[in-house]
Amino acid sequence: MKTILTIAGSDCSGGAGIQADIKTITAHRHYAMSAITSLTAQNTTGVYGVLNVDPQFVAAQLDCVFTDIRPDAVKIGMVSNAGIIEVVADKLAQYGARNIVLDPVMVSTSGSRLLDTGAERALVEKLLPLAALVTPNLAEAACLSGIEPRTKEEMCRAARKIAAVTSAAVLVKGGHATGEADDLLLDEDGMHWFSAARVDNPNTHGTGCTLSAAIACRLAEGRGLPEAVCLAKDYITGAIASGLRLGKGSGPVNHCYAL
């Protein structure tokens, strides 16, 4: 059993954020730990409130984890302001954290910006250089690269531009594109495409959280990046295909889909 730390916001409805990550890590038969950055009032119909945790208390959570149960991998999700981003970056550097998967939660599904300019700058300057992998969706890739990727060639260009400002590998997720749900991984060995048929299921709340947590699990196991991404993509595709619907809105996917 490996130890996985998720640093993210809490989703009280259980479909995304910390709750989705813990379910995913547990389904992979590993030990889940968490440092909560924000409390959110949300459900399958939307986000209705956010209460950020004081940065020094985020730092205290990280100290408690790293000085007792050292993580084999770290997944980072919602880090909503510059103060939180800076303490997370400082603590990860202090403890020499490894296998860091950064899901840059910058843009909501509806297209709303979730980070102000200062927080975006801190994300790029402080956290991206620490990551082993960055996993932007198409909207987030546009924010990070200045290129709005609509085609495979534009996804390649955006990935190269993001990689130029960080030492991390980049996974540009194509789930929000029309047509097939193809993802692009750019690592030190070049471009890798991961294809999957689009599943007809609108209940995709929390899929980005689940995918990045699943990748972190596989990296903790010692798998290479392409294999880790491939296995995680198979996992999330199976979860979406299971067709679970719980709420009145876009119900959460089945995060406990059997491996």
C-alpha contacts under 8 A as a table, 3 or more apart, distances in Angstrom:
res1	aa1	res2	aa2	distance
1	M	29	R	6.58
1	M	30	H	4.91
1	M	31	Y	6.58
2	K	30	H	5.06
2	K	31	Y	6.04
2	K	71	P	7.79
2	K	72	D	6.21
2	K	217	C	7.73
2	K	220	A	6.44
2	K	221	E	6.99
3	T	30	H	6.07
3	T	31	Y	4.75
3	T	32	A	6.14
3	T	33	M	7.41
3	T	69	I	7.64
3	T	70	R	7.20
3	T	71	P	4.90
3	T	72	D	5.26
3	T	73	A	6.91
3	T	220	A	7.71
4	I	25	I	7.18
4	I	30	H	7.09
4	I	31	Y	6.08
4	I	32	A	5.12
4	I	33	M	6.09
4	I	71	P	5.23
4	I	72	D	5.86
4	I	73	A	5.06
4	I	74	V	5.82
4	I	75	K	7.58
4	I	216	A	7.33
4	I	217	C	6.78
4	I	220	A	7.53
5	L	32	A	6.03
5	L	33	M	4.64
5	L	34	S	5.40
5	L	35	A	7.50
5	L	71	P	5.81
5	L	72	D	8.00
5	L	73	A	6.41
5	L	74	V	4.77
5	L	75	K	6.24
6	T	18	I	6.68
6	T	21	D	6.75
6	T	22	I	7.78
6	T	32	A	7.46
6	T	33	M	6.24
6	T	34	S	4.78
6	T	35	A	6.38
6	T	74	V	5.82
6	T	75	K	4.73
6	T	76	I	5.90
6	T	77	G	7.53
6	T	213	A	7.66
7	I	18	I	7.42
7	I	34	S	5.80
7	I	35	A	4.79
7	I	36	I	5.98
7	I	37	T	6.80
7	I	74	V	7.48
7	I	75	K	6.19
7	I	76	I	4.76
7	I	77	G	6.08
7	I	78	M	7.51
7	I	79	V	7.95
8	A	17	G	5.89
8	A	18	I	5.69
8	A	34	S	7.67
8	A	35	A	6.68
8	A	36	I	5.42
8	A	37	T	5.44
8	A	38	S	7.11
8	A	76	I	5.91
8	A	77	G	4.52
8	A	78	M	4.64
8	A	79	V	6.37
9	G	17	G	5.35
9	G	18	I	5.87
9	G	36	I	5.44
9	G	37	T	5.11
9	G	38	S	4.44
9	G	39	L	5.85
9	G	40	T	6.95
9	G	77	G	7.12
9	G	78	M	5.34
9	G	79	V	7.35
10	S	16	A	7.70
10	S	17	G	5.41
10	S	18	I	5.10
10	S	19	Q	6.60
10	S	36	I	6.52
10	S	37	T	7.74
10	S	38	S	6.16
10	S	39	L	5.04
10	S	40	T	5.86
11	D	14	G	5.44
11	D	15	G	6.63
11	D	16	A	5.70
11	D	17	G	5.57
11	D	18	I	6.76
11	D	19	Q	6.44
11	D	39	L	7.08
11	D	40	T	5.65
11	D	41	A	6.90
11	D	42	Q	6.26
11	D	43	N	7.57
12	C	19	Q	7.98
12	C	40	T	6.72
12	C	41	A	6.23
12	C	42	Q	6.31
12	C	43	N	7.15
13	S	16	A	7.89
13	S	42	Q	6.38
13	S	43	N	5.01
13	S	44	T	7.39
14	G	17	G	7.79
14	G	19	Q	5.12
14	G	20	A	6.21
14	G	252	P	7.84
15	G	19	Q	6.72
15	G	20	A	5.54
15	G	43	N	7.67
15	G	44	T	7.59
15	G	205	H	6.19
15	G	206	G	5.50
15	G	251	G	7.81
15	G	252	P	4.82
15	G	253	V	7.18
16	A	19	Q	6.08
16	A	20	A	4.65
16	A	21	D	7.35
16	A	205	H	6.56
16	A	206	G	4.05
16	A	207	T	7.47
16	A	209	C	6.15
16	A	210	T	7.57
16	A	252	P	7.72
17	G	20	A	5.45
17	G	21	D	6.24
17	G	77	G	6.96
17	G	78	M	7.40
17	G	206	G	6.99
17	G	209	C	6.07
18	I	21	D	5.10
18	I	22	I	6.14
18	I	34	S	6.92
18	I	36	I	7.26
19	Q	22	I	5.26
19	Q	23	K	6.28
20	A	23	K	5.21
20	A	24	T	6.15
20	A	206	G	6.77
20	A	209	C	6.65
20	A	210	T	6.08
20	A	255	H	6.55
21	D	24	T	5.06
21	D	25	I	6.06
21	D	209	C	6.39
21	D	210	T	5.86
21	D	213	A	5.59
22	I	25	I	5.15
22	I	26	T	6.01
22	I	32	A	5.60
22	I	33	M	7.52
22	I	34	S	8.00
23	K	26	T	5.15
23	K	27	A	6.07
23	K	255	H	6.10
23	K	256	C	6.15
24	T	27	A	5.05
24	T	28	H	6.35
24	T	210	T	6.16
24	T	213	A	6.55
24	T	214	A	6.36
24	T	255	H	5.79
24	T	256	C	6.37
25	I	28	H	5.11
25	I	29	R	6.53
25	I	30	H	5.59
25	I	31	Y	6.77
25	I	32	A	5.91
25	I	213	A	6.70
25	I	214	A	6.75
25	I	217	C	6.54
26	T	29	R	4.90
26	T	30	H	5.44
26	T	31	Y	6.48
26	T	32	A	6.68
27	A	30	H	7.56
27	A	255	H	7.85
27	A	256	C	5.57
27	A	257	Y	7.28
27	A	258	A	6.84
27	A	259	L	7.16
28	H	214	A	7.57
28	H	217	C	7.00
28	H	259	L	7.06
30	H	217	C	7.41
33	M	65	V	7.63
35	A	58	V	6.51
35	A	61	Q	5.66
35	A	62	L	6.40
36	I	39	L	7.57
36	I	53	V	7.38
36	I	58	V	6.85
37	T	52	N	6.21
37	T	53	V	5.29
37	T	55	P	7.90
37	T	58	V	6.24
37	T	78	M	7.07
37	T	79	V	6.16
37	T	80	S	7.72
37	T	84	I	7.20
38	S	50	V	6.67
38	S	51	L	5.58
38	S	52	N	4.19
38	S	53	V	5.22
38	S	78	M	7.61
38	S	79	V	7.66
38	S	80	S	7.62
39	L	50	V	5.75
39	L	51	L	5.06
39	L	52	N	6.24
39	L	53	V	7.37
40	T	47	V	7.07
40	T	48	Y	7.46
40	T	49	G	5.55
40	T	50	V	4.44
40	T	51	L	6.30
41	A	47	V	6.06
41	A	48	Y	5.30
41	A	49	G	4.86
41	A	50	V	6.38
42	Q	45	T	7.52
42	Q	46	G	5.65
42	Q	47	V	4.21
42	Q	48	Y	5.51
42	Q	49	G	7.04
43	N	46	G	5.68
43	N	47	V	6.66
43	N	247	G	7.96
44	T	205	H	6.79
44	T	247	G	6.05
44	T	248	K	6.99
44	T	249	G	4.86
44	T	250	S	5.05
44	T	251	G	5.26
44	T	252	P	6.73
45	T	248	K	7.07
45	T	249	G	4.50
45	T	250	S	6.34
47	V	50	V	7.88
52	N	80	S	7.43
53	V	57	F	6.81
53	V	58	V	6.73
54	D	57	F	5.35
54	D	58	V	6.52
54	D	84	I	7.56
55	P	58	V	5.00
55	P	59	A	6.29
55	P	83	G	5.85
55	P	84	I	4.75
55	P	87	V	6.45
56	Q	59	A	4.90
56	Q	60	A	6.23
56	Q	87	V	7.40
57	F	60	A	4.86
57	F	61	Q	6.29
58	V	61	Q	5.18
58	V	62	L	6.42
58	V	84	I	7.11
58	V	87	V	7.47
58	V	88	V	7.49
59	A	62	L	5.13
59	A	63	D	6.20
59	A	87	V	6.00
59	A	88	V	6.76
59	A	91	K	6.89
60	A	63	D	5.06
60	A	64	C	6.26
61	Q	64	C	5.22
61	Q	65	V	6.41
62	L	65	V	5.16
62	L	66	F	6.11
62	L	88	V	7.88
62	L	91	K	6.93
63	D	66	F	5.39
63	D	67	T	5.92
63	D	91	K	7.56
64	C	67	T	5.58
64	C	68	D	6.35
65	V	68	D	5.52
65	V	69	I	5.54
65	V	70	R	6.54
65	V	71	P	7.84
66	F	69	I	5.80
66	F	70	R	4.82
66	F	71	P	7.01
66	F	95	Y	6.97
67	T	70	R	6.83
71	P	74	V	6.64
71	P	97	A	7.52
72	D	98	R	6.91
72	D	99	N	7.03
72	D	220	A	5.18
73	A	97	A	7.49
73	A	98	R	5.92
73	A	99	N	4.65
73	A	100	I	5.90
73	A	101	V	7.87
73	A	216	A	5.74
73	A	217	C	6.99
73	A	219	L	6.93
73	A	220	A	5.25
74	V	97	A	7.38
74	V	98	R	7.07
74	V	99	N	6.12
74	V	100	I	4.66
74	V	101	V	6.18
74	V	216	A	6.49
75	K	100	I	5.82
75	K	101	V	4.76
75	K	102	L	6.00
75	K	103	D	7.49
75	K	212	S	6.78
75	K	213	A	5.92
75	K	216	A	6.13
76	I	79	V	7.73
76	I	100	I	7.41
76	I	101	V	6.20
76	I	102	L	4.81
76	I	103	D	5.92
76	I	104	P	7.85
77	G	102	L	6.48
77	G	103	D	5.10
77	G	104	P	6.38
77	G	105	V	6.09
77	G	209	C	6.97
78	M	103	D	7.86
78	M	104	P	7.28
78	M	105	V	5.43
79	V	84	I	6.20
79	V	85	I	5.91
79	V	105	V	7.56
80	S	84	I	7.04
80	S	85	I	7.53
80	S	114	L	7.16
80	S	115	L	6.00
80	S	119	A	7.03
81	N	84	I	5.60
81	N	85	I	6.31
81	N	115	L	6.79
81	N	116	D	7.53
81	N	118	G	7.73
81	N	119	A	4.98
82	A	85	I	5.00
82	A	86	E	6.04
82	A	118	G	6.20
82	A	119	A	4.28
82	A	120	E	7.77
82	A	122	A	5.73
82	A	123	L	7.58
83	G	86	E	5.27
83	G	87	V	6.47
84	I	87	V	5.39
84	I	88	V	6.14
85	I	88	V	5.21
85	I	89	A	6.11
85	I	119	A	7.38
85	I	122	A	6.53
85	I	123	L	6.42
85	I	126	K	7.35
85	I	127	L	7.15
86	E	89	A	5.15
86	E	90	D	6.08
86	E	122	A	6.92
86	E	126	K	6.63
87	V	90	D	4.98
87	V	91	K	6.06
88	V	91	K	5.30
88	V	92	L	6.11
88	V	127	L	7.98
89	A	92	L	5.27
89	A	93	A	6.14
89	A	126	K	5.89
89	A	127	L	5.56
89	A	130	L	7.54
90	D	93	A	5.26
90	D	94	Q	6.00
91	K	94	Q	4.87
91	K	95	Y	6.16
92	L	95	Y	5.39
92	L	96	G	5.91
92	L	97	A	5.18
92	L	130	L	7.88
93	A	96	G	5.04
93	A	97	A	6.56
93	A	130	L	7.47
97	A	100	I	7.10
98	R	132	A	7.64
99	N	131	A	7.32
99	N	132	A	5.71
99	N	216	A	6.80
99	N	219	L	6.26
99	N	220	A	6.77
100	I	130	L	7.17
100	I	131	A	4.84
100	I	132	A	5.23
100	I	133	L	6.67
100	I	216	A	7.20
101	V	131	A	5.89
101	V	132	A	6.00
101	V	133	L	4.93
101	V	134	V	6.03
101	V	135	T	7.50
101	V	212	S	6.50
101	V	213	A	7.81
101	V	215	I	7.51
101	V	216	A	6.07
102	L	127	L	7.98
102	L	128	L	7.47
102	L	131	A	6.16
102	L	132	A	7.95
102	L	133	L	6.18
102	L	134	V	4.78
102	L	135	T	6.26
102	L	212	S	7.55
103	D	134	V	5.96
103	D	135	T	4.98
103	D	136	P	6.23
103	D	208	G	7.56
103	D	209	C	7.30
103	D	212	S	6.45
104	P	134	V	7.16
104	P	135	T	6.75
104	P	136	P	5.88
104	P	140	E	7.05
105	V	108	S	7.70
105	V	114	L	7.28
105	V	136	P	7.87
105	V	140	E	7.56
106	M	113	R	5.99
106	M	114	L	5.04
106	M	115	L	5.66
106	M	120	E	7.83
106	M	140	E	6.02
107	V	110	S	7.92
107	V	111	G	5.70
107	V	112	S	5.46
107	V	113	R	4.63
107	V	114	L	5.39
107	V	115	L	7.74
107	V	139	A	6.55
107	V	140	E	6.16
108	S	111	G	5.12
108	S	112	S	5.15
108	S	113	R	6.54
108	S	114	L	6.67
109	T	112	S	7.44
111	G	139	A	7.55
113	R	116	D	7.45
115	L	118	G	7.93
115	L	119	A	5.71
115	L	120	E	6.01
116	D	119	A	5.37
116	D	120	E	6.25
117	T	120	E	5.14
117	T	121	R	6.22
118	G	121	R	5.18
118	G	122	A	6.27
119	A	122	A	5.04
119	A	123	L	6.08
120	E	123	L	5.02
120	E	124	V	6.30
121	R	124	V	5.24
121	R	125	E	6.01
122	A	125	E	5.10
122	A	126	K	5.37
122	A	127	L	7.25
123	L	126	K	5.53
123	L	127	L	5.14
123	L	128	L	6.36
124	V	127	L	6.12
124	V	128	L	5.24
124	V	129	P	7.62
124	V	165	V	7.81
125	E	128	L	6.49
125	E	129	P	6.99
126	K	129	P	6.42
126	K	130	L	7.44
127	L	130	L	5.41
127	L	131	A	6.66
128	L	131	A	5.40
128	L	134	V	7.25
128	L	166	T	5.76
128	L	167	S	7.75
128	L	168	A	6.98
129	P	165	V	7.91
129	P	166	T	4.93
129	P	167	S	5.72
129	P	168	A	6.62
130	L	167	S	7.81
130	L	168	A	7.51
131	A	134	V	6.58
131	A	167	S	7.60
131	A	168	A	5.47
132	A	167	S	7.63
132	A	168	A	4.79
132	A	169	A	6.11
133	L	168	A	5.12
133	L	169	A	4.68
133	L	170	V	5.63
133	L	171	L	7.11
134	V	168	A	6.52
134	V	169	A	6.32
134	V	170	V	4.92
134	V	171	L	6.11
135	T	170	V	6.07
135	T	171	L	4.70
135	T	172	V	5.96
135	T	173	K	6.88
135	T	212	S	7.08
136	P	139	A	7.59
136	P	140	E	5.10
136	P	141	A	5.28
136	P	170	V	7.77
136	P	171	L	6.57
136	P	172	V	5.37
136	P	173	K	6.26
137	N	140	E	5.26
137	N	141	A	5.95
137	N	172	V	5.73
137	N	173	K	4.65
137	N	174	G	6.57
137	N	175	G	7.38
137	N	176	H	7.35
138	L	141	A	5.00
138	L	142	A	6.24
138	L	148	E	7.35
138	L	149	P	6.30
138	L	172	V	6.61
138	L	173	K	6.29
138	L	174	G	6.35
138	L	176	H	6.71
138	L	177	A	7.61
139	A	142	A	5.10
139	A	143	C	6.49
139	A	148	E	7.28
140	E	143	C	4.99
140	E	144	L	6.23
141	A	144	L	5.15
141	A	145	S	5.89
141	A	146	G	7.82
141	A	147	I	7.43
141	A	148	E	7.39
141	A	149	P	7.53
141	A	158	A	6.42
141	A	159	A	7.50
141	A	162	I	7.68
141	A	172	V	6.75
142	A	145	S	5.29
142	A	146	G	5.11
142	A	147	I	4.91
142	A	148	E	4.64
142	A	149	P	6.64
142	A	158	A	7.16
143	C	146	G	5.67
143	C	147	I	7.66
144	L	162	I	6.27
145	S	158	A	5.41
145	S	159	A	7.67
145	S	161	K	5.59
145	S	162	I	5.57
146	G	158	A	7.65
147	I	154	E	7.22
147	I	157	R	7.63
147	I	158	A	5.76
148	E	154	E	7.26
148	E	158	A	7.73
149	P	152	K	7.51
149	P	153	E	7.94
149	P	154	E	4.62
149	P	155	M	4.97
149	P	158	A	6.76
150	R	154	E	6.24
150	R	155	M	7.11
150	R	177	A	7.04
151	T	154	E	5.16
151	T	155	M	6.24
152	K	155	M	4.96
152	K	156	C	6.29
153	E	156	C	5.07
153	E	157	R	6.32
154	E	157	R	4.97
154	E	158	A	6.08
155	M	158	A	5.13
155	M	159	A	6.10
155	M	172	V	6.82
155	M	184	L	7.27
156	C	159	A	5.14
156	C	160	R	6.23
156	C	184	L	7.42
156	C	191	M	7.95
157	R	160	R	5.22
157	R	161	K	6.27
158	A	161	K	5.14
158	A	162	I	6.22
159	A	162	I	5.18
159	A	163	A	6.05
159	A	170	V	6.08
159	A	171	L	7.48
159	A	172	V	6.63
159	A	186	L	6.58
160	R	163	A	5.05
160	R	164	A	6.18
160	R	186	L	7.47
161	K	164	A	5.13
161	K	165	V	7.10
162	I	165	V	5.66
162	I	166	T	6.82
162	I	170	V	7.26
163	A	166	T	5.23
163	A	167	S	6.50
163	A	168	A	6.43
163	A	169	A	6.57
163	A	170	V	6.42
163	A	186	L	7.90
164	A	167	S	7.52
168	A	187	D	7.67
169	A	185	L	7.23
169	A	186	L	5.66
169	A	187	D	4.57
169	A	188	E	7.26
170	V	184	L	7.92
170	V	185	L	5.68
170	V	186	L	5.20
170	V	187	D	6.66
171	L	183	D	6.85
171	L	184	L	5.49
171	L	185	L	4.34
171	L	186	L	6.41
172	V	183	D	5.78
172	V	184	L	5.16
172	V	185	L	6.50
173	K	176	H	7.77
173	K	181	A	7.97
173	K	182	D	7.06
173	K	183	D	4.60
173	K	184	L	6.56
174	G	177	A	5.35
174	G	181	A	5.27
174	G	182	D	5.13
174	G	183	D	4.99
174	G	184	L	7.69
175	G	180	E	7.95
175	G	181	A	4.83
175	G	182	D	6.97
175	G	183	D	7.54
176	H	181	A	7.64
177	A	180	E	7.50
177	A	181	A	6.86
178	T	181	A	7.77
179	G	198	R	7.18
180	E	195	S	7.27
180	E	196	A	6.48
180	E	197	A	5.48
180	E	198	R	5.36
181	A	195	S	6.39
181	A	196	A	5.54
181	A	197	A	6.18
181	A	198	R	5.43
182	D	193	W	6.84
182	D	194	F	5.59
182	D	195	S	4.46
182	D	196	A	6.10
183	D	193	W	5.88
183	D	194	F	5.16
183	D	195	S	6.57
184	L	191	M	6.89
184	L	192	H	5.84
184	L	193	W	4.80
184	L	194	F	6.40
185	L	191	M	5.77
185	L	192	H	5.03
185	L	193	W	6.37
185	L	194	F	7.88
185	L	226	P	7.51
186	L	189	D	7.65
186	L	190	G	5.51
186	L	191	M	4.69
186	L	192	H	6.41
187	D	190	G	5.39
187	D	191	M	6.74
187	D	225	L	8.00
192	H	226	P	7.36
194	F	230	C	6.82
194	F	233	K	7.95
196	A	237	T	7.74
199	V	237	T	7.56
199	V	240	I	6.92
199	V	241	A	6.16
200	D	241	A	7.93
201	N	204	T	7.25
201	N	240	I	6.75
201	N	241	A	7.26
201	N	243	G	6.66
202	P	250	S	6.19
203	N	240	I	7.42
203	N	243	G	7.68
203	N	244	L	7.69
203	N	245	R	6.64
203	N	250	S	4.49
203	N	251	G	4.87
203	N	252	P	5.75
203	N	253	V	5.91
204	T	207	T	5.59
204	T	240	I	6.84
204	T	250	S	6.70
204	T	251	G	7.18
204	T	252	P	6.12
204	T	253	V	5.69
205	H	250	S	6.33
205	H	251	G	6.53
205	H	252	P	4.95
205	H	253	V	6.51
206	G	209	C	5.32
206	G	210	T	6.26
206	G	252	P	6.65
206	G	253	V	7.27
207	T	210	T	5.00
207	T	211	L	6.08
207	T	236	I	6.92
207	T	253	V	7.18
208	G	211	L	5.22
208	G	212	S	6.34
209	C	212	S	5.49
209	C	213	A	6.18
210	T	213	A	5.20
210	T	214	A	6.09
210	T	236	I	7.01
210	T	255	H	7.03
211	L	214	A	5.14
211	L	215	I	6.28
211	L	232	A	5.85
211	L	233	K	6.70
211	L	235	Y	7.85
211	L	236	I	6.13
212	S	215	I	5.07
212	S	216	A	6.28
212	S	232	A	7.83
213	A	216	A	5.07
213	A	217	C	6.35
214	A	217	C	5.08
214	A	218	R	6.46
214	A	232	A	5.18
214	A	235	Y	7.71
215	I	218	R	5.18
215	I	219	L	6.22
215	I	228	A	5.39
215	I	229	V	5.75
215	I	231	L	7.74
215	I	232	A	5.44
216	A	219	L	5.11
216	A	220	A	6.14
216	A	228	A	7.96
217	C	220	A	5.16
217	C	221	E	6.50
218	R	221	E	5.04
218	R	222	G	6.77
218	R	223	R	5.81
218	R	228	A	5.05
218	R	231	L	7.77
218	R	232	A	7.72
219	L	222	G	5.17
219	L	223	R	5.20
219	L	224	G	6.71
219	L	225	L	7.02
219	L	228	A	6.15
220	A	223	R	7.40
223	R	227	E	6.32
223	R	228	A	5.87
224	G	227	E	5.52
224	G	228	A	6.02
225	L	228	A	5.01
225	L	229	V	6.07
226	P	229	V	5.24
226	P	230	C	6.09
227	E	230	C	5.02
227	E	231	L	6.12
228	A	231	L	5.35
228	A	232	A	6.13
229	V	232	A	5.07
229	V	233	K	6.00
230	C	233	K	5.19
230	C	234	D	6.28
231	L	234	D	5.13
231	L	235	Y	6.23
232	A	235	Y	4.94
232	A	236	I	6.29
233	K	236	I	5.27
233	K	237	T	6.02
234	D	237	T	5.18
234	D	238	G	6.15
235	Y	238	G	5.24
235	Y	239	A	6.26
235	Y	257	Y	7.57
235	Y	259	L	7.32
236	I	239	A	4.87
236	I	240	I	6.20
236	I	255	H	7.99
237	T	240	I	5.25
237	T	241	A	6.09
238	G	241	A	4.98
238	G	242	S	6.18
238	G	257	Y	7.01
239	A	242	S	5.29
239	A	243	G	7.55
239	A	253	V	6.10
239	A	254	N	5.16
239	A	255	H	6.20
239	A	256	C	7.66
239	A	257	Y	5.36
240	I	243	G	5.92
240	I	244	L	7.73
240	I	253	V	5.68
240	I	254	N	6.85
242	S	253	V	7.88
242	S	254	N	6.79
242	S	257	Y	7.60
243	G	253	V	7.16
243	G	254	N	7.54
244	L	251	G	7.42
244	L	252	P	7.27
244	L	253	V	5.82
244	L	254	N	5.72
245	R	250	S	7.59
245	R	251	G	4.81
245	R	252	P	6.54
245	R	253	V	7.09
246	L	251	G	4.93
246	L	252	P	6.61
247	G	250	S	6.73
247	G	251	G	4.73
247	G	252	P	7.65
248	K	251	G	6.90
252	P	255	H	7.98
254	N	257	Y	5.68
